[in-house]
Amino acid sequence: LVMSMLRVKWNPTSRATRSNHYFSSLFQELFAKICADVQHMVPVSICGLRTQVNITPDDMIELICMGKIVLERRLDNDVTNQIENESDTDSSDVEQRLRYDEDSAQRKLLEDTQ
């Protein structure tokens, strides 16, 4: 899970027009912060991206963005050859082992990011 937050002072009198342009630039900055946070883990995909906008009593705008990181990595050649050489009945065991290894790696990554 990756999360980023941006807080800016909101002055409605100075923002009578072009609010869409202002919010667009804020969201671009927010998304750039998320990309910078996950840059060391490339290649990854960010799925289920959610945004939330809050207005605080002290005229601040909070932009919050959350998403799930999915690692994109290739299978090792040894594991690929092993899968190709085994029969169909054994391939389900190999597939389960691969899924378990991927889940373990994702859990470890999630623990490292928190």
N, C-alpha and C positions, 0 to 999 in steps of 0.2 A: 504494500500500500504506500502510495506517495501522496503527500499533501503539501500545498503551498498556500500562503496567505499574504494578502497585500492590504495595507491600511492607508487610506488617503483622506485628507481633509476635504469635506464637501461644503462648498459655498454656493447655495442655490441662486443667489443674486448675480454672481459672476458667470454662472452657467445657464443663463436663460435660453441660449441657443447652442446648437452643436453638442448636445449631451451625448448623442449616439456616437459621435466621433471620439469624445472623451472616454466613454466606457469601452469603446473598441480598443483604444490604445492601452487602457488599463488591463483588459483581458489579454492582450498580446503580451504585455509585460509579465502577467501572471503565468501564462503558458511558457514563456521563455524561462522563468524561474524553475518551473517543473522540469523542463528539458535540461537545464543546467544541473539540476539535482541528480538526474538519472544518466547523465552523460558518461560517467565512469563505468556503467553497466552495459553499454551498447554491445551487440544489437538487442534492443528490447522493443516491445509494443506497450503502449499505455491504453488499457481498455476500461470501459465503464467510467469515462471521465464525467464527473459531476461538478457543477459550480453552484455556489451559494452566495447571495448578496445580502449583507446585513447593514442596517443603518443604526448606528449607536446613538445614545442620547447626547453625546458631545459632538454631534455633526461629523462623525467619521464614517466612512464607508469601508466595510470589510468585504473583500472578495476572497472567497475560499474555493479552492479547487482540489478535488481528490480523484484518484484513479488507481487502478490495479496494474502493477507491472508484470508483464509476461516476458520471460526471457526467451530469446530466439537463439538457439544454438544447434549446431550440427551434431549428428551422432558420430562417435568415434568409428574409425574404419574397422577396428577389431570387433566392436559390437555389431556393426552392420554385416560383416562377414559371418559372424556367428548366427545372426538371425537368418541369413540366406541359406546357410548350411543345415539348419535344423528342420525337422519335419513340422507339419502343421500342429500336431498335438503339443510339441515342445515349444512352439513359437508363442503360445499364450503365456507360458511360464516366463519366457524372455521378455515379453511385452509387459507383464506385471512387474518384473524386476526393474525394467527401464522406467516405468511409471513411478515405482517406489523411489528410485534414485532421483528422478526429476522432482518429485514432491519433497524429498529430503533437502535437495538443493534450494528449492524455493522457500521452504520453511527457514533454512539457515539464512538465506538472503533477507527474508522478512525480519528475522531477529536482529540481523546486523544493521538494518535500516532504522530500527526503533530505538 
